[in-house]
Amino acid sequence: MGWQDRDYAAGPSRGRPAWGGRGGGSPFGGTGVLGGGSIVTKLIAINVVVFVLCSLGGGQRGVSASGLFEFMALHTPYVTHGEVWRLFTAQFLHWSFSHILMNMIGLHFLGRPLERDWGPKRFLWVYMIAGTLGNLFYVALTLFGWLPLEGVAAGASGCVLGLLGAAAVQYPRAQVLVYFLFPVKIRTAALVFGGWYVLNLFTKGNNAGGDACHLAGMLFGAWYAWRGEAWWARSGFSIRLPKFASGTTTRKPVGFQEQVQTRRVDAIEVDRILKKVYDGGVHSLSDVEKRTLQEATDRQKRSGAGRVDRL
């Protein structure tokens, strides 16, 4: 069965909501196409497990008193002395129950539509890069003296705000409930939060270090949703399809094993793109995805030319 025969290839005319939700066009409603084994679910589970371990280790003194928290938290003097893992591990720590609760709610509602559109591998990289850049920005500001060098940072907020920035670009008309009460467009919410982070960081207000991580993560997420598809296609993380030089009329013969591998790669990538078309429409595709789909279709036509099927 080719990808043309998949149930989603016929388009949204079968009555399913365009975003895959249970009712309405927002990508933030319902469970979508993801099951319980999504990378978002796994990230939430990891964060919760780490928080429970830190809570048990810290006892009545609090999570920050546990040895695990001290080992994973972001502290600039330790990073500059070689403990660079803190740039990554601090993303899985939280100071309190309310802290992890808000971050995990954001990860759940922002992460699921983005994972559906990007795929789990790409989503995980964007999520981790957003948090890491936020932590790097925090470290840089402490080294330059804008933030106190003795400060300690922890939390997934840089990652989650990266998802907010990406969602604001990718789904600008979607609505979110700020503090679960006030419905606003997600793009407006991102601009308001971003403006507040800049102001608080500039005035060195309460939690200015956290807002430094928020701001850097959000900017990266917005950039990726705006221009990141082309960058990802050029990176080594994406599945690369064979490309031939334009303007040439001859191609190097391709062996049987290479043809099988190419068809397998095409099937995986095209299935993902067609799912995205089914969920969000053709307009949701980037130029890179449209070109990938066209190239895969051309290859299938060429491989089918002159073939005889024995029934």
C-alpha positions as YAML, in Angstrom:
chain: A
units: angstrom
residues:
- id: 1
  name: MET
  ca: [0.00, 0.00, 0.00]
- id: 2
  name: GLY
  ca: [1.44, 3.37, -1.03]
- id: 3
  name: TRP
  ca: [1.06, 6.61, 0.89]
- id: 4
  name: GLN
  ca: [-1.72, 7.66, -1.45]
- id: 5
  name: ASP
  ca: [-3.82, 4.87, 0.11]
- id: 6
  name: ARG
  ca: [-3.44, 6.01, 3.74]
- id: 7
  name: ASP
  ca: [-6.65, 7.05, 5.46]
- id: 8
  name: TYR
  ca: [-5.45, 10.62, 5.92]
- id: 9
  name: ALA
  ca: [-4.47, 11.10, 2.26]
- id: 10
  name: ALA
  ca: [-8.06, 11.76, 1.26]
- id: 11
  name: GLY
  ca: [-8.06, 15.05, 3.20]
- id: 12
  name: PRO
  ca: [-10.32, 16.33, 5.96]
- id: 13
  name: SER
  ca: [-13.55, 15.68, 4.06]
- id: 14
  name: ARG
  ca: [-14.27, 12.58, 6.15]
- id: 15
  name: GLY
  ca: [-15.54, 14.73, 8.98]
- id: 16
  name: ARG
  ca: [-12.54, 14.79, 11.27]
- id: 17
  name: PRO
  ca: [-11.66, 18.24, 12.72]
- id: 18
  name: ALA
  ca: [-8.75, 19.84, 10.89]
- id: 19
  name: TRP
  ca: [-6.60, 20.04, 14.04]
- id: 20
  name: GLY
  ca: [-7.37, 16.53, 15.21]
- id: 21
  name: GLY
  ca: [-9.20, 17.80, 18.30]
- id: 22
  name: ARG
  ca: [-12.61, 16.78, 19.49]
- id: 23
  name: GLY
  ca: [-14.32, 19.92, 18.33]
- id: 24
  name: GLY
  ca: [-13.10, 23.20, 16.87]
- id: 25
  name: GLY
  ca: [-10.11, 24.35, 14.89]
- id: 26
  name: SER
  ca: [-7.62, 24.94, 17.69]
- id: 27
  name: PRO
  ca: [-4.65, 22.57, 17.97]
- id: 28
  name: PHE
  ca: [-4.87, 22.83, 21.74]
- id: 29
  name: GLY
  ca: [-8.05, 20.80, 22.23]
- id: 30
  name: GLY
  ca: [-8.43, 17.04, 22.51]
- id: 31
  name: THR
  ca: [-5.79, 14.32, 22.38]
- id: 32
  name: GLY
  ca: [-4.99, 14.61, 18.68]
- id: 33
  name: VAL
  ca: [-3.10, 11.86, 16.89]
- id: 34
  name: LEU
  ca: [-0.69, 11.24, 19.76]
- id: 35
  name: GLY
  ca: [-1.04, 8.35, 22.13]
- id: 36
  name: GLY
  ca: [0.19, 7.92, 25.68]
- id: 37
  name: GLY
  ca: [3.67, 7.06, 24.41]
- id: 38
  name: SER
  ca: [4.50, 10.46, 22.95]
- id: 39
  name: ILE
  ca: [7.74, 12.26, 23.78]
- id: 40
  name: VAL
  ca: [5.69, 14.90, 25.60]
- id: 41
  name: THR
  ca: [4.35, 12.23, 27.95]
- id: 42
  name: LYS
  ca: [7.85, 10.89, 28.51]
- id: 43
  name: LEU
  ca: [9.24, 14.36, 29.28]
- id: 44
  name: ILE
  ca: [6.46, 14.98, 31.78]
- id: 45
  name: ALA
  ca: [7.17, 11.62, 33.41]
- id: 46
  name: ILE
  ca: [10.91, 12.36, 33.67]
- id: 47
  name: ASN
  ca: [10.27, 15.76, 35.23]
- id: 48
  name: VAL
  ca: [7.84, 14.29, 37.75]
- id: 49
  name: VAL
  ca: [10.19, 11.44, 38.69]
- id: 50
  name: VAL
  ca: [13.11, 13.83, 39.22]
- id: 51
  name: PHE
  ca: [10.92, 16.12, 41.33]
- id: 52
  name: VAL
  ca: [9.76, 13.21, 43.51]
- id: 53
  name: LEU
  ca: [13.35, 12.01, 43.99]
- id: 54
  name: CYS
  ca: [14.48, 15.50, 44.96]
- id: 55
  name: SER
  ca: [11.53, 15.85, 47.34]
- id: 56
  name: LEU
  ca: [12.41, 12.58, 49.03]
- id: 57
  name: GLY
  ca: [16.09, 13.47, 49.16]
- id: 58
  name: GLY
  ca: [15.52, 16.93, 50.57]
- id: 59
  name: GLY
  ca: [12.95, 15.89, 53.14]
- id: 60
  name: GLN
  ca: [11.63, 18.69, 55.31]
- id: 61
  name: ARG
  ca: [14.40, 21.01, 54.10]
- id: 62
  name: GLY
  ca: [12.88, 21.11, 50.60]
- id: 63
  name: VAL
  ca: [13.80, 19.84, 47.16]
- id: 64
  name: SER
  ca: [16.82, 22.13, 46.79]
- id: 65
  name: ALA
  ca: [18.49, 20.45, 49.76]
- id: 66
  name: SER
  ca: [18.71, 17.07, 48.05]
- id: 67
  name: GLY
  ca: [22.00, 15.83, 46.67]
- id: 68
  name: LEU
  ca: [20.41, 15.20, 43.27]
- id: 69
  name: PHE
  ca: [19.22, 18.79, 43.02]
- id: 70
  name: GLU
  ca: [22.65, 20.11, 44.00]
- id: 71
  name: PHE
  ca: [24.26, 17.87, 41.37]
- id: 72
  name: MET
  ca: [21.91, 18.94, 38.55]
- id: 73
  name: ALA
  ca: [21.17, 22.63, 39.25]
- id: 74
  name: LEU
  ca: [22.66, 25.43, 37.16]
- id: 75
  name: HIS
  ca: [25.37, 27.34, 39.03]
- id: 76
  name: THR
  ca: [27.76, 29.40, 36.92]
- id: 77
  name: PRO
  ca: [30.98, 28.80, 38.94]
- id: 78
  name: TYR
  ca: [30.47, 25.04, 38.62]
- id: 79
  name: VAL
  ca: [29.79, 25.30, 34.87]
- id: 80
  name: THR
  ca: [32.92, 27.35, 34.24]
- id: 81
  name: HIS
  ca: [34.92, 24.71, 36.13]
- id: 82
  name: GLY
  ca: [33.82, 21.97, 33.75]
- id: 83
  name: GLU
  ca: [30.44, 20.78, 35.03]
- id: 84
  name: VAL
  ca: [28.75, 21.57, 31.74]
- id: 85
  name: TRP
  ca: [26.09, 18.91, 32.18]
- id: 86
  name: ARG
  ca: [24.25, 21.39, 34.40]
- id: 87
  name: LEU
  ca: [23.23, 23.32, 31.28]
- id: 88
  name: PHE
  ca: [21.07, 20.31, 30.38]
- id: 89
  name: THR
  ca: [20.15, 18.70, 33.69]
- id: 90
  name: ALA
  ca: [18.82, 21.91, 35.24]
- id: 91
  name: GLN
  ca: [15.94, 21.72, 32.75]
- id: 92
  name: PHE
  ca: [14.50, 18.77, 34.68]
- id: 93
  name: LEU
  ca: [14.54, 20.38, 38.13]
- id: 94
  name: HIS
  ca: [11.82, 22.38, 39.84]
- id: 95
  name: TRP
  ca: [11.73, 24.40, 43.03]
- id: 96
  name: SER
  ca: [8.20, 23.57, 44.17]
- id: 97
  name: PHE
  ca: [5.01, 21.71, 43.33]
- id: 98
  name: SER
  ca: [3.41, 24.81, 41.83]
- id: 99
  name: HIS
  ca: [6.53, 25.37, 39.72]
- id: 100
  name: ILE
  ca: [6.46, 21.92, 38.15]
- id: 101
  name: LEU
  ca: [2.66, 21.96, 37.84]
- id: 102
  name: MET
  ca: [2.60, 25.12, 35.70]
- id: 103
  name: ASN
  ca: [5.50, 23.98, 33.54]
- id: 104
  name: MET
  ca: [4.01, 20.55, 32.91]
- id: 105
  name: ILE
  ca: [0.63, 22.05, 32.02]
- id: 106
  name: GLY
  ca: [2.39, 24.27, 29.48]
- id: 107
  name: LEU
  ca: [4.39, 21.32, 28.15]
- id: 108
  name: HIS
  ca: [1.23, 19.25, 27.74]
- id: 109
  name: PHE
  ca: [-0.91, 21.79, 25.91]
- id: 110
  name: LEU
  ca: [1.83, 23.46, 23.85]
- id: 111
  name: GLY
  ca: [3.92, 20.37, 23.21]
- id: 112
  name: ARG
  ca: [1.38, 17.95, 21.82]
- id: 113
  name: PRO
  ca: [0.38, 19.88, 18.66]
- id: 114
  name: LEU
  ca: [4.02, 20.75, 17.98]
- id: 115
  name: GLU
  ca: [5.14, 17.14, 18.40]
- id: 116
  name: ARG
  ca: [2.35, 16.08, 16.05]
- id: 117
  name: ASP
  ca: [3.54, 18.53, 13.38]
- id: 118
  name: TRP
  ca: [7.29, 18.13, 13.82]
- id: 119
  name: GLY
  ca: [7.56, 14.52, 14.86]
- id: 120
  name: PRO
  ca: [9.04, 13.34, 18.20]
- id: 121
  name: LYS
  ca: [12.70, 13.54, 17.21]
- id: 122
  name: ARG
  ca: [12.57, 17.09, 15.92]
- id: 123
  name: PHE
  ca: [10.33, 18.20, 18.79]
- id: 124
  name: LEU
  ca: [12.76, 16.84, 21.39]
- id: 125
  name: TRP
  ca: [15.72, 18.62, 19.84]
- id: 126
  name: VAL
  ca: [13.89, 21.95, 19.65]
- id: 127
  name: TYR
  ca: [12.68, 21.53, 23.22]
- id: 128
  name: MET
  ca: [16.16, 20.77, 24.56]
- id: 129
  name: ILE
  ca: [17.91, 23.44, 22.49]
- id: 130
  name: ALA
  ca: [15.47, 26.11, 23.72]
- id: 131
  name: GLY
  ca: [16.18, 25.21, 27.35]
- id: 132
  name: THR
  ca: [19.93, 24.97, 26.81]
- id: 133
  name: LEU
  ca: [20.10, 28.35, 25.08]
- id: 134
  name: GLY
  ca: [18.10, 29.84, 27.94]
- id: 135
  name: ASN
  ca: [20.61, 28.44, 30.43]
- id: 136
  name: LEU
  ca: [23.56, 29.64, 28.35]
- id: 137
  name: PHE
  ca: [22.07, 33.14, 28.24]
- id: 138
  name: TYR
  ca: [21.67, 33.05, 32.02]
- id: 139
  name: VAL
  ca: [25.31, 31.98, 32.47]
- id: 140
  name: ALA
  ca: [26.49, 34.72, 30.09]
- id: 141
  name: LEU
  ca: [24.60, 37.41, 32.04]
- id: 142
  name: THR
  ca: [26.10, 36.21, 35.32]
- id: 143
  name: LEU
  ca: [29.62, 36.28, 33.84]
- id: 144
  name: PHE
  ca: [29.07, 39.81, 32.55]
- id: 145
  name: GLY
  ca: [27.84, 40.89, 35.98]
- id: 146
  name: TRP
  ca: [24.25, 41.71, 35.01]
- id: 147
  name: LEU
  ca: [22.95, 38.89, 37.23]
- id: 148
  name: PRO
  ca: [24.50, 37.72, 40.52]
- id: 149
  name: LEU
  ca: [27.21, 35.12, 40.02]
- id: 150
  name: GLU
  ca: [26.16, 33.17, 43.12]
- id: 151
  name: GLY
  ca: [22.63, 32.59, 41.84]
- id: 152
  name: VAL
  ca: [21.24, 29.11, 41.17]
- id: 153
  name: ALA
  ca: [18.81, 28.39, 38.31]
- id: 154
  name: ALA
  ca: [16.55, 25.40, 37.73]
- id: 155
  name: GLY
  ca: [13.38, 24.65, 35.81]
- id: 156
  name: ALA
  ca: [11.92, 23.65, 32.45]
- id: 157
  name: SER
  ca: [10.54, 27.14, 31.78]
- id: 158
  name: GLY
  ca: [13.09, 27.94, 29.08]
- id: 159
  name: CYS
  ca: [12.02, 24.80, 27.21]
- id: 160
  name: VAL
  ca: [8.31, 25.49, 27.68]
- id: 161
  name: LEU
  ca: [8.62, 29.14, 26.67]
- id: 162
  name: GLY
  ca: [10.42, 27.91, 23.57]
- id: 163
  name: LEU
  ca: [7.25, 25.97, 22.76]
- id: 164
  name: LEU
  ca: [5.17, 29.09, 23.38]
- id: 165
  name: GLY
  ca: [7.30, 31.09, 20.95]
- id: 166
  name: ALA
  ca: [7.03, 28.36, 18.32]
- id: 167
  name: ALA
  ca: [3.28, 27.98, 18.79]
- id: 168
  name: ALA
  ca: [2.78, 31.75, 18.52]
- id: 169
  name: VAL
  ca: [4.36, 31.65, 15.06]
- id: 170
  name: GLN
  ca: [2.94, 28.33, 13.90]
- id: 171
  name: TYR
  ca: [-0.61, 28.77, 15.24]
- id: 172
  name: PRO
  ca: [-1.06, 32.57, 15.51]
- id: 173
  name: ARG
  ca: [-4.87, 32.40, 15.54]
- id: 174
  name: ALA
  ca: [-5.13, 29.80, 18.28]
- id: 175
  name: GLN
  ca: [-6.48, 30.95, 21.62]
- id: 176
  name: VAL
  ca: [-5.16, 30.18, 25.09]
- id: 177
  name: LEU
  ca: [-6.59, 30.83, 28.54]
- id: 178
  name: VAL
  ca: [-4.18, 33.04, 30.48]
- id: 179
  name: TYR
  ca: [-4.36, 31.94, 34.12]
- id: 180
  name: PHE
  ca: [-7.19, 29.64, 32.95]
- id: 181
  name: LEU
  ca: [-9.54, 32.63, 32.81]
- id: 182
  name: PHE
  ca: [-8.77, 35.10, 30.03]
- id: 183
  name: PRO
  ca: [-8.96, 33.90, 26.39]
- id: 184
  name: VAL
  ca: [-6.39, 35.62, 24.19]
- id: 185
  name: LYS
  ca: [-4.68, 34.77, 20.93]
- id: 186
  name: ILE
  ca: [-1.51, 32.87, 21.55]
- id: 187
  name: ARG
  ca: [0.51, 35.39, 19.54]
- id: 188
  name: THR
  ca: [-0.73, 38.20, 21.78]
- id: 189
  name: ALA
  ca: [0.08, 36.20, 24.90]
- id: 190
  name: ALA
  ca: [3.61, 35.53, 23.68]
- id: 191
  name: LEU
  ca: [4.21, 39.22, 22.93]
- id: 192
  name: VAL
  ca: [2.91, 40.28, 26.34]
- id: 193
  name: PHE
  ca: [5.01, 37.71, 28.18]
- id: 194
  name: GLY
  ca: [8.06, 38.56, 26.08]
- id: 195
  name: GLY
  ca: [7.66, 42.26, 26.82]
- id: 196
  name: TRP
  ca: [7.38, 41.56, 30.52]
- id: 197
  name: TYR
  ca: [10.51, 39.39, 30.48]
- id: 198
  name: VAL
  ca: [12.51, 42.12, 28.76]
- id: 199
  name: LEU
  ca: [11.32, 44.76, 31.23]
- id: 200
  name: ASN
  ca: [11.95, 42.59, 34.27]
- id: 201
  name: LEU
  ca: [15.39, 41.60, 33.04]
- id: 202
  name: PHE
  ca: [16.31, 45.20, 32.25]
- id: 203
  name: THR
  ca: [15.21, 46.41, 35.69]
- id: 204
  name: LYS
  ca: [16.73, 43.35, 37.42]
- id: 205
  name: GLY
  ca: [13.43, 42.60, 39.10]
- id: 206
  name: ASN
  ca: [12.30, 39.50, 40.96]
- id: 207
  name: ASN
  ca: [13.26, 36.29, 39.10]
- id: 208
  name: ALA
  ca: [15.22, 38.24, 36.47]
- id: 209
  name: GLY
  ca: [17.46, 35.21, 36.00]
- id: 210
  name: GLY
  ca: [14.49, 33.00, 35.28]
- id: 211
  name: ASP
  ca: [13.14, 35.54, 32.82]
- id: 212
  name: ALA
  ca: [16.50, 35.52, 31.02]
- id: 213
  name: CYS
  ca: [16.00, 31.80, 30.39]
- id: 214
  name: HIS
  ca: [12.37, 32.41, 29.40]
- id: 215
  name: LEU
  ca: [13.28, 35.10, 26.90]
- id: 216
  name: ALA
  ca: [16.10, 33.19, 25.19]
- id: 217
  name: GLY
  ca: [14.01, 30.03, 24.95]
- id: 218
  name: MET
  ca: [11.03, 31.90, 23.53]
- id: 219
  name: LEU
  ca: [13.12, 33.69, 20.91]
- id: 220
  name: PHE
  ca: [14.65, 30.42, 19.74]
- id: 221
  name: GLY
  ca: [11.27, 28.72, 19.54]
- id: 222
  name: ALA
  ca: [9.82, 31.58, 17.51]
- id: 223
  name: TRP
  ca: [12.84, 31.59, 15.21]
- id: 224
  name: TYR
  ca: [12.61, 27.86, 14.64]
- id: 225
  name: ALA
  ca: [8.91, 27.98, 13.72]
- id: 226
  name: TRP
  ca: [9.65, 30.88, 11.37]
- id: 227
  name: ARG
  ca: [12.88, 29.77, 9.70]
- id: 228
  name: GLY
  ca: [13.90, 26.52, 11.33]
- id: 229
  name: GLU
  ca: [12.51, 24.10, 8.75]
- id: 230
  name: ALA
  ca: [15.16, 25.10, 6.22]
- id: 231
  name: TRP
  ca: [17.86, 24.89, 8.89]
- id: 232
  name: TRP
  ca: [16.67, 21.44, 9.96]
- id: 233
  name: ALA
  ca: [16.68, 20.21, 6.37]
- id: 234
  name: ARG
  ca: [20.35, 21.22, 6.07]
- id: 235
  name: SER
  ca: [21.32, 19.70, 9.42]
- id: 236
  name: GLY
  ca: [22.41, 16.17, 10.10]
- id: 237
  name: PHE
  ca: [19.39, 15.49, 12.30]
- id: 238
  name: SER
  ca: [16.85, 15.24, 9.49]
- id: 239
  name: ILE
  ca: [16.20, 12.31, 7.18]
- id: 240
  name: ARG
  ca: [17.89, 13.30, 3.96]
- id: 241
  name: LEU
  ca: [16.49, 12.30, 0.65]
- id: 242
  name: PRO
  ca: [18.84, 11.81, -2.33]
- id: 243
  name: LYS
  ca: [19.32, 14.99, -4.32]
- id: 244
  name: PHE
  ca: [20.52, 15.28, -7.90]
- id: 245
  name: ALA
  ca: [22.25, 18.26, -9.41]
- id: 246
  name: SER
  ca: [19.87, 20.52, -11.27]
- id: 247
  name: GLY
  ca: [20.35, 20.84, -15.00]
- id: 248
  name: THR
  ca: [21.88, 17.37, -15.48]
- id: 249
  name: THR
  ca: [20.36, 14.71, -17.71]
- id: 250
  name: THR
  ca: [22.27, 11.67, -16.44]
- id: 251
  name: ARG
  ca: [22.24, 10.11, -13.03]
- id: 252
  name: LYS
  ca: [24.44, 7.55, -11.37]
- id: 253
  name: PRO
  ca: [22.77, 4.09, -11.43]
- id: 254
  name: VAL
  ca: [21.18, 3.20, -8.13]
- id: 255
  name: GLY
  ca: [21.48, -0.33, -6.77]
- id: 256
  name: PHE
  ca: [18.56, -2.41, -5.53]
- id: 257
  name: GLN
  ca: [19.43, -1.96, -1.85]
- id: 258
  name: GLU
  ca: [19.72, 1.81, -2.28]
- id: 259
  name: GLN
  ca: [16.34, 1.88, -4.05]
- id: 260
  name: VAL
  ca: [14.74, -0.04, -1.17]
- id: 261
  name: GLN
  ca: [16.29, 2.31, 1.38]
- id: 262
  name: THR
  ca: [15.17, 5.38, -0.59]
- id: 263
  name: ARG
  ca: [11.59, 4.08, -0.78]
- id: 264
  name: ARG
  ca: [11.61, 3.34, 2.94]
- id: 265
  name: VAL
  ca: [12.85, 6.85, 3.77]
- id: 266
  name: ASP
  ca: [10.29, 8.35, 1.38]
- id: 267
  name: ALA
  ca: [7.47, 6.41, 3.02]
- id: 268
  name: ILE
  ca: [8.42, 7.62, 6.52]
- id: 269
  name: GLU
  ca: [8.88, 11.26, 5.55]
- id: 270
  name: VAL
  ca: [5.86, 11.47, 3.24]
- id: 271
  name: ASP
  ca: [3.60, 9.79, 5.79]
- id: 272
  name: ARG
  ca: [4.57, 12.48, 8.29]
- id: 273
  name: ILE
  ca: [3.94, 15.28, 5.78]
- id: 274
  name: LEU
  ca: [0.57, 13.89, 4.70]
- id: 275
  name: LYS
  ca: [-0.52, 13.58, 8.32]
- id: 276
  name: LYS
  ca: [0.34, 17.25, 8.70]
- id: 277
  name: VAL
  ca: [-1.70, 18.09, 5.59]
- id: 278
  name: TYR
  ca: [-4.65, 16.13, 6.93]
- id: 279
  name: ASP
  ca: [-4.49, 17.80, 10.33]
- id: 280
  name: GLY
  ca: [-3.68, 21.38, 9.33]
- id: 281
  name: GLY
  ca: [-4.26, 21.67, 5.58]
- id: 282
  name: VAL
  ca: [-1.81, 22.23, 2.72]
- id: 283
  name: HIS
  ca: [-1.13, 25.77, 3.94]
- id: 284
  name: SER
  ca: [0.54, 24.32, 7.05]
- id: 285
  name: LEU
  ca: [3.41, 22.87, 4.99]
- id: 286
  name: SER
  ca: [6.73, 24.65, 4.73]
- id: 287
  name: ASP
  ca: [8.49, 25.12, 1.38]
- id: 288
  name: VAL
  ca: [10.95, 22.38, 2.35]
- id: 289
  name: GLU
  ca: [8.13, 19.91, 3.06]
- id: 290
  name: LYS
  ca: [6.36, 20.73, -0.21]
- id: 291
  name: ARG
  ca: [9.60, 20.15, -2.11]
- id: 292
  name: THR
  ca: [10.22, 16.89, -0.25]
- id: 293
  name: LEU
  ca: [6.74, 15.65, -1.15]
- id: 294
  name: GLN
  ca: [7.18, 16.55, -4.82]
- id: 295
  name: GLU
  ca: [10.61, 14.89, -5.04]
- id: 296
  name: ALA
  ca: [9.32, 11.71, -3.42]
- id: 297
  name: THR
  ca: [6.36, 11.60, -5.82]
- id: 298
  name: ASP
  ca: [8.69, 12.06, -8.80]
- id: 299
  name: ARG
  ca: [10.91, 9.23, -7.59]
- id: 300
  name: GLN
  ca: [7.91, 6.93, -7.19]
- id: 301
  name: LYS
  ca: [6.76, 7.69, -10.74]
- id: 302
  name: ARG
  ca: [10.23, 6.98, -12.12]
- id: 303
  name: SER
  ca: [10.54, 3.70, -10.21]
- id: 304
  name: GLY
  ca: [7.11, 2.59, -11.45]
- id: 305
  name: ALA
  ca: [7.80, 3.29, -15.13]
- id: 306
  name: GLY
  ca: [7.94, 0.07, -17.15]
- id: 307
  name: ARG
  ca: [7.11, -2.14, -14.16]
- id: 308
  name: VAL
  ca: [4.92, -5.20, -14.66]
- id: 309
  name: ASP
  ca: [2.88, -6.41, -11.72]
- id: 310
  name: ARG
  ca: [2.07, -10.13, -11.78]
- id: 311
  name: LEU
  ca: [-1.24, -10.93, -10.09]
...
